[in-house]
Amino acid sequence: MTSATLAELKRELNALEGSRLTELCLRMAKYKVENKELLTYLLYESSDEAGFVEGAKRDIEEAFAAIPNKNLYYYKKSLRKILRMVNKQAKYSGLPATALDLRIHFCLALRNSGVDFRRSQVIVNLYQQQLRKIQATLASLPEDLQGDYAAAIARL
């Protein structure tokens, strides 16, 4: 089965009535957790972006608190899991400022975790990659917002 293009899907969805569209959305949300999470964001959280970012930051803090600090291997695995969560939430929002906030918070939480992550080249590379993504996202923002984030980025 080949998938239709986005333009074809948009045309078909515009032709549907409201109840049929609702039925299709619910059916799609049933089969994949990510679709359900995106639908939840769009329906409930997209209107309060600041609240969404604060909730995501709390989730990051809780995940860092649950990391086992004794073994560097498990620490790396947990960091990757947290980073997947950060990337997913940034993707749901689609706003560069939200992605920037979440990535900065991840990097600050990593630095404040108390673990000497410089012993592991993998974690150092992961941290450097996040810094590169922060710089790329920052460059896409207007200059007045770039100034707002300058102090937070300087701490990294």
N, C-alpha and C positions, 0 to 999 in steps of 0.2 A: 504494500500500500504506500503510495506516495502522498506526501502532505501538500496541502494547498498553500499558495503564497499568502502573505499577510493581506495583500490587497483583495484577494478572493475571499478570504475569511471575513474581512471587514465588510465587504459588500453583502455577504450572506447574513452576517449578524445584524446589519442595519435593516434587512428585510424581515427579520423575525419579530414577532410580537413579544411583549414583556414577559408573559408567563413562560413561554417556550425558552426565552433567553435565560430566565432564572433557573429553569429546569436543567439546561445545559451547563450553566456555571456550577450548580450543585453537583452534578454528575462528574464534572471535571475535578472538583475539589475533593471528591470521594476517593479518587485513585492515587493521589500523590500528596504527601504532607506539605511539600513546598508550595503547591497550588493553594492549599487551604491557608497556609501562613500568609501568602501574598494577598489572598482575598480578605483575610482578617485585617491586614495592614490597610488595604485600600478602603475597606468599609468603616473601620473603627479608629485607626490611628493616623491616617494621612491628614486629617483635619487639625491634629495637634502634633505637629512635627517636633516641637520642643519636648513634649511629654514622651514621645517615642524615643528620642535620643537619650533622655534621662533614664527611661526604662532599659534601654539597650546598655547604657553604661553600668547600671546596677547589675544586669546579667553578666557583664564582663567581670565586674568586681567579684561576684559570687563564684564565677568559674575560676578565677585566679585563687580565691580562698580555698577551693576544693582541690587544687593541684598538689600532688605529693612532691614535696621538695627534696626528698632523700635521694631519689634516683634520677639522674639527668635524662635517661632514656624516656621515662614516663613523663617527665617535665616537657620534653620536646613534643611527645605525642599530644599532651594536653594543650600545649600552645597551638599546635596545628588545628586542634578541634575548636579552640576559642577563635582562632583566625578565620576558620570556615564560617562560624557564626557571625563574626563581624562583617565578612564579605557578603554574606547572605542578607543581612540587615541593610547594608549599604546599597545592595542591588535593589531591594524592595523599595527603598525610598527614592532612589534615582536622583537625589539632589547632591551636588558636589559638597556642599557645606556639611551635610549629614555624614557623608563618607569621611570627610576630613575630621570631623569631631570624633567619630568612632575610632579611626586609625590613630589619632593623637592619643586618645584615652587608652587604647591598647598598648601603645609604646610606653606611655607613662606608667601604666600598671606593670608592665614587664620590668621597667627600670626600678620600680618601687617594691618589687616582689621579694627582695632580699636574697635572691639567688644570683650568684656570680655567673651570669649567662655567657660571659666572655670566654669561659673555659670550653664552650662548645662552638665550633665553627658553624655548625648547622643553625644554631639559634642566632648567632651573630649575623649570618646571611639573611635569615628570616627578618631580623630587626632592620637590617640595611635595606631590604626590599620594601619594607613598610615605609621607611623614610623616603625612598625614591617615589613611592606612590603618593605620599603626602606632598612632596614637592611638585609632582605632576598635576595633582588635583589643585594645589594652591595656585599654580600658574593659570589655571582655567577660570579662576574666580576674578571678579572685579577688584580693582586696586584697593578700594575702601575696606573690603572684606579681608584682603590679604594682610592689611595692617592689623586687623583685629586678631588674626591667628599668629602673628609674628612672635608674640611673647610666649605663647604655648609651644611653638616650634623651637624656639631658642632653648627651652628646657630639655629638649630631646638631644 
